[in-house]
Amino acid sequence: METLIPVWALIPFAIMLLTIALAPIFMEHWWENNRNKLIVSLVLGIPTAIYLIMNGMGHDLEHQLLFDYIPFIILLGSLFVVTGGIHIGGNIAAKPMVNTTILTIGYLLASIMGTTGAAMLLIRLLIETNKERKYKVHTILFFIAAVANCGGLLTPLGDPPLFLLYLKGAEFTWFLNMWPEWLLTGGLLLLVYFLVDTYFYKKEDPKDIAIDNNNQSSIKITGNINFLYLIGIVCAVAFINPGTIPAMADNVATGYHAPLYMKFLREIVLVLIIAASWFTTKQQIRKDNNYSWDPILEVAALFLGIFATMTPALLFLKANAPSMGLTEPWQFVYATGVLSSFLDNAPTALAFHSVAQGLYPVAAPEFVAGIPEELLKAISMGAVFFGAMTYIGNGPNFMVKAIAEQNKIEMPSFFGYMFKFSLVVLLPIYIITQLIFL
């Protein structure tokens, strides 16, 4: 069918993404206020919603907000609250092998508790461990790449774009099929980091190393009950879905209409887990983590606008996919990757999923989430990996940067990050992985 969406209807989405990319650079103080983010979302989202409803596309908007946005925010919120109730304290020797081990643990945890959860859980331990060292900026940069991005490739919990693709029909366990790409990328990242950190460790002042060796304390973990809640989140996402509970979905053949509480059964369970974590965790633990609701409220405010304004963009991309010239998996890797680098990787993944659907209007039985498996893999890799190419590619990037700067670590600028790190370290690793697997 010919698209009913004119190109100009995509303008609010473009403005929304450009604002997210540029406001932190040019309007930093104004943009820090979550109220201003919500205002931007509403100013752009409400006219888009009116346009869609007036032109008979209200159903598409309803699906985006009710069945994509709400589950997305509740999942992130559950991971944020639960991991915020776990505190890891201590100070261990900041040797290259120790730092590499912390990054490796974070890489492994990212697919279990999400990149945001793993990053927030370990960043303060990593900073405390390296506080006596002079050369530590590179450690934060590799942490952003490995823990806040690439490690989350194996499950829908790992990174927001994968959860959205899961909502589009990919099975929870399907993402585990990307373990070779995950293993190679992680192995190369951690190897390069170990070599770089070894080089800088040898440049450290011996007096600083001596102080570091003399100021050590054992690792102590508090808030352990939240590990049980993490298991609950994993089980909820893996098993509470229409595939395992058919009563959660409408059945056109039988005329069955699932009640609202059944359609949102997974989200109800996740909200109960949030409440349990909040009321059973000592508040001192959250104080020790400098816990604040601001990061998750920021995500909720921004993505309200993103999900509303991207509805016309998704419909447009799906209808015009054959004319875009994207057919091969490697093309989807880099197309998804480029936009994920400078915009946000979650809506980017949905956008290129729509493009892939437009190439195959009739889904074959062997397709995953309505598109060929290789294309879904390419979109997943491009969104997750390339989210580390800039500070704005993925939500945890800026959070880690902010925490590092609070601890007097001078992080590179927006473009400094790219030219000194991501383009020279990450991009070659991603190209190697693509050439081998796609």
C-alpha positions in Angstrom: 0.0 0.0 0.0 1.2 3.5 -0.8 2.3 5.3 2.4 -0.1 7.8 3.8 2.7 9.6 5.6 4.1 12.7 4.0 7.8 13.4 4.6 7.0 16.6 6.6 5.3 14.4 9.2 8.8 13.1 10.1 10.0 16.6 11.2 9.0 16.3 14.9 10.9 13.0 15.2 14.0 14.6 13.5 13.7 17.6 15.8 13.4 15.3 18.9 16.5 13.4 18.1 18.5 16.4 17.1 17.5 18.0 20.4 18.7 15.0 22.3 22.0 15.1 20.4 22.7 18.8 20.5 21.0 20.2 23.6 23.6 18.7 26.0 26.3 20.4 24.0 24.8 23.9 23.4 22.2 24.2 26.2 23.8 22.1 28.9 22.4 23.9 32.0 18.8 24.2 30.6 18.8 20.6 29.4 19.8 19.3 32.9 16.2 19.9 34.1 14.0 16.9 33.4 11.0 19.2 33.3 12.4 20.8 30.2 12.9 17.4 28.6 9.3 16.6 29.2 8.2 20.0 27.8 10.1 19.2 24.6 8.5 15.8 24.4 5.0 17.2 24.8 5.5 20.1 22.4 6.6 17.7 19.7 4.5 14.7 20.7 1.1 16.2 21.1 0.8 17.7 17.6 2.1 14.4 16.2 -0.6 12.5 18.1 -3.3 14.8 16.9 -2.2 14.4 13.3 -2.2 10.6 13.5 -5.6 10.4 15.2 -7.1 12.9 12.7 -5.8 10.8 9.8 -7.0 7.4 11.0 -3.7 6.2 12.4 -4.5 6.5 16.1 -4.2 2.7 16.5 -0.6 2.8 15.5 0.1 5.5 18.1 -1.8 3.6 20.7 0.3 0.5 20.1 3.5 2.5 20.3 2.6 4.2 23.6 0.8 1.4 25.3 2.5 -1.8 24.2 6.1 -0.5 23.4 6.7 2.6 25.6 5.1 1.5 28.8 6.8 -2.0 28.9 10.1 -0.4 27.9 10.0 2.2 30.8 8.8 -0.3 33.4 11.6 -2.8 32.5 14.3 -0.1 32.7 12.7 1.2 35.9 12.8 -2.3 37.5 16.4 -2.8 36.6 17.3 0.7 37.8 15.6 0.3 41.2 16.8 -3.2 41.9 20.5 -2.6 41.0 20.3 0.7 42.9 19.7 -1.4 46.0 23.0 -3.3 45.6 26.1 -1.6 46.9 29.6 -2.9 46.2 32.2 -1.2 48.5 35.9 -1.7 48.9 39.3 -0.6 47.5 41.5 -3.2 45.8 44.9 -2.8 44.0 44.4 -0.9 40.7 46.6 -3.3 38.7 45.8 -4.0 35.0 44.6 -7.5 35.7 42.3 -6.3 38.5 40.8 -3.6 36.3 40.4 -6.0 33.4 38.6 -8.4 35.8 36.2 -5.7 36.9 35.4 -4.9 33.2 35.0 -8.6 32.4 32.6 -9.1 35.3 30.6 -6.0 34.0 30.6 -7.4 30.5 29.2 -10.7 31.7 26.6 -9.0 33.9 25.4 -6.5 31.2 23.2 -9.1 29.5 21.7 -10.2 32.8 20.9 -7.0 34.6 21.1 -4.6 31.6 23.9 -2.3 30.6 22.5 0.5 32.8 22.3 -1.9 35.8 25.8 -3.3 35.3 27.3 0.1 34.7 25.7 1.7 37.8 26.6 -1.4 39.9 30.4 -1.3 39.1 31.4 2.2 38.1 31.9 3.5 41.7 33.9 0.4 42.6 36.1 0.9 39.5 36.6 4.6 40.3 37.4 3.9 44.0 39.9 1.2 43.0 41.7 3.6 40.7 41.6 6.8 42.7 45.3 6.8 43.5 46.3 6.4 39.8 47.0 9.3 37.6 46.1 7.6 34.3 42.6 6.4 34.5 40.5 8.1 31.8 41.1 5.2 29.4 39.6 2.9 32.0 36.4 4.8 32.1 36.2 4.9 28.3 36.7 1.1 27.9 34.1 0.7 30.7 31.6 2.7 28.7 32.2 0.5 25.6 32.3 -2.9 27.3 29.9 -2.7 30.2 27.5 0.2 29.2 27.1 -1.1 25.7 28.6 -4.2 24.0 28.1 -6.6 26.9 24.3 -6.4 26.6 24.0 -8.2 23.3 22.8 -11.6 24.6 19.3 -11.0 26.1 16.4 -8.5 25.8 17.4 -7.3 29.3 20.8 -6.3 28.0 20.0 -3.2 26.1 16.8 -1.2 25.3 16.9 -1.8 21.5 16.9 -5.6 22.1 13.9 -5.4 24.4 12.0 -3.5 21.8 12.9 -6.1 19.2 11.8 -8.7 21.7 8.4 -7.0 21.9 8.3 -7.2 18.1 8.3 -11.0 18.3 11.9 -12.3 18.8 12.0 -15.0 21.4 13.9 -14.3 24.6 16.5 -17.0 23.9 17.0 -16.1 20.3 19.5 -13.3 21.3 21.8 -16.0 22.8 22.5 -17.0 19.2 24.7 -14.0 18.9 27.2 -15.3 21.5 30.0 -15.7 18.9 29.8 -12.0 18.0 29.5 -11.1 21.7 32.5 -13.2 22.6 34.8 -11.9 19.8 33.9 -8.3 20.4 34.3 -8.6 24.2 37.5 -10.6 23.9 39.1 -8.0 21.6 37.9 -5.1 23.7 39.2 -6.6 27.0 42.5 -7.6 25.4 43.2 -4.1 24.0 42.2 -2.6 27.3 44.6 -4.9 29.2 47.5 -3.9 26.9 46.6 -0.2 27.2 46.2 -0.3 30.9 49.5 -2.2 31.3 51.2 0.6 29.3 49.8 3.4 31.5 50.4 1.4 34.7 54.2 1.4 33.9 54.0 5.2 33.5 52.5 5.8 37.0 54.5 7.4 39.7 55.9 4.7 42.0 54.8 6.7 45.0 51.2 6.6 43.8 51.4 2.9 43.3 52.8 2.5 46.8 49.9 4.5 48.2 47.4 2.4 46.2 48.9 -0.8 47.6 48.8 0.5 51.2 45.2 1.7 51.0 43.3 -1.4 50.3 40.1 -2.8 51.8 38.1 -5.9 51.2 35.1 -6.0 48.8 31.8 -5.9 50.7 28.4 -6.3 49.0 25.2 -5.2 50.7 21.6 -5.3 49.6 22.0 -9.0 48.5 18.2 -9.6 48.5 18.1 -7.6 45.3 19.9 -10.4 43.5 16.7 -12.4 44.0 14.7 -9.6 42.5 17.0 -9.6 39.5 16.3 -13.3 39.0 12.6 -12.3 39.2 13.0 -9.7 36.5 14.8 -12.2 34.2 12.1 -14.8 34.8 9.3 -12.3 34.2 10.7 -11.1 30.9 11.6 -14.7 29.7 8.3 -16.4 30.7 5.5 -13.9 31.0 4.6 -13.3 27.4 2.0 -14.5 24.9 4.3 -17.3 23.7 4.1 -19.0 27.1 0.8 -17.6 28.3 -1.6 -17.4 25.3 -4.3 -15.7 27.4 -2.1 -12.5 27.3 -2.9 -12.0 23.6 -6.1 -11.5 21.5 -7.1 -14.5 19.4 -8.9 -13.4 16.2 -9.8 -17.0 15.3 -11.8 -17.6 18.5 -12.9 -14.0 19.1 -11.0 -13.9 22.4 -10.0 -10.4 23.7 -7.5 -10.5 26.4 -8.4 -8.3 29.4 -6.0 -5.3 30.0 -4.6 -6.8 33.2 -3.6 -9.9 31.2 -2.0 -7.9 28.4 0.1 -6.1 31.0 0.7 -9.1 33.3 4.5 -8.9 32.9 4.5 -5.2 33.7 2.3 -5.8 36.8 4.9 -8.3 38.1 7.8 -5.9 37.4 6.0 -3.1 39.3 5.5 -5.5 42.3 9.3 -6.3 42.1 10.1 -2.6 42.1 7.9 -2.1 45.2 9.4 -5.1 47.0 13.0 -3.9 46.3 12.2 -0.4 47.5 10.6 -1.4 50.8 12.9 -4.3 51.7 16.2 -2.5 51.0 17.8 -0.3 53.7 17.8 3.3 52.5 21.4 3.6 53.7 22.4 1.3 50.8 20.8 3.6 48.3 22.5 6.6 50.0 25.8 4.9 49.6 25.0 4.5 45.9 24.1 8.2 45.7 20.7 6.9 44.4 18.5 9.4 42.6 15.3 9.0 40.6 16.6 11.6 38.1 18.1 9.3 35.5 15.1 7.1 35.1 12.7 10.1 35.1 15.0 11.6 32.3 14.6 8.4 30.3 10.8 8.4 30.8 10.4 12.1 29.8 12.6 11.8 26.7 11.2 8.5 25.4 7.6 9.7 25.7 8.5 12.2 23.0 10.6 9.7 21.0 7.9 7.0 20.9 5.1 9.4 20.0 7.0 11.3 17.2 8.7 8.2 15.7 5.3 6.6 14.9 5.0 8.4 11.5 8.7 7.7 10.9 8.2 3.9 11.4 5.2 3.9 9.1 7.1 5.9 6.5 10.2 3.7 6.6 8.2 0.5 6.4 6.3 1.7 3.4 9.3 3.1 1.6 11.9 0.4 2.5 12.3 -1.1 -1.0 13.5 2.3 -2.4 16.2 2.8 0.3 18.7 0.4 -1.2 19.3 -1.6 2.0 19.3 -5.3 1.2 22.4 -6.9 2.7 23.0 -7.7 6.4 26.3 -5.7 6.5 24.4 -2.7 5.1 22.0 -2.9 8.0 24.9 -3.2 10.5 26.4 0.1 9.5 23.1 2.0 8.7 21.8 1.1 12.1 25.2 1.7 13.6 25.7 5.2 12.2 22.3 6.4 13.4 22.7 4.7 16.8 26.0 6.5 17.2 24.5 10.0 16.9 20.9 9.5 17.9 19.5 6.9 20.4 20.0 3.2 19.6 16.5 2.1 20.8 14.3 4.0 18.3 17.0 3.4 15.6 16.6 -0.3 16.0 12.9 0.0 15.6 13.3 2.2 12.6 15.5 -0.3 10.7 13.3 -3.2 11.8 10.5 -1.4 10.0 12.7 -1.0 7.0 13.4 -4.7 7.0 9.7 -5.5 7.3 9.0 -3.3 4.3 11.4 -5.4 2.2 9.4 -8.6 3.1 5.7 -7.7 3.4 4.9 -11.4 3.8 6.9 -13.0 6.6 8.2 -16.5 6.0 7.9 -19.1 8.7 11.6 -19.1 9.3 11.7 -15.3 9.9 12.3 -13.9 13.4 10.2 -11.0 14.6 8.8 -10.8 11.0 12.2 -10.4 9.2 15.1 -12.6 8.1 17.2 -13.8 11.0 20.4 -12.3 9.5 18.8 -8.9 9.2 17.6 -9.0 12.8 21.1 -10.0 13.9 22.6 -7.1 11.9 20.2 -4.6 13.4 20.9 -5.9 16.9 24.7 -5.7 16.5 24.5 -2.2 14.9 22.3 -0.8 17.6 24.1 -2.3 20.7 27.7 -2.1 19.5 27.6 1.4 17.9 25.8 2.9 20.8 29.3 3.2 22.3 30.6 5.3 19.5 29.5 8.6 21.2 28.3 9.8 24.6 24.8 10.1 23.3 24.5 6.7 21.6 23.2 5.0 24.7 21.7 6.2 28.0 24.3 4.8 30.4 27.2 6.6 28.5 26.4 10.0 29.9 25.6 8.6 33.3 29.0 7.0 33.6 30.7 10.2 32.3 28.8 12.3 34.8 29.8 10.1 37.7 33.4 10.1 36.6 33.5 13.9 36.4 31.9 14.1 39.8 35.0 12.2 41.0 37.4 14.7 39.4 38.2 12.6 36.4 38.6 14.8 33.3 36.7 13.1 30.6 37.3 14.0 26.9 34.8 16.2 25.1 32.1 14.9 22.8 34.3 15.0 19.8 37.4 14.1 21.8 35.7 10.9 22.8 35.2 10.0 19.1 38.6 11.0 17.7 40.7 9.7 20.6 38.8 6.5 21.4 35.8 5.2 19.5 37.0 5.8 15.9 40.5 4.4 16.6 39.6 1.6 19.0 36.0 0.6 18.7 35.3 0.9 15.0 38.2 -1.4 13.9 36.9 -4.1 16.3 33.3 -3.7 15.0 34.5 -4.0 11.4 36.5 -7.2 12.2 33.4 -8.7 13.9 31.1 -7.7 10.9 33.6 -9.1 8.3 33.8 -12.5 10.2 30.1 -13.0 10.9 28.1 -10.9 8.4 
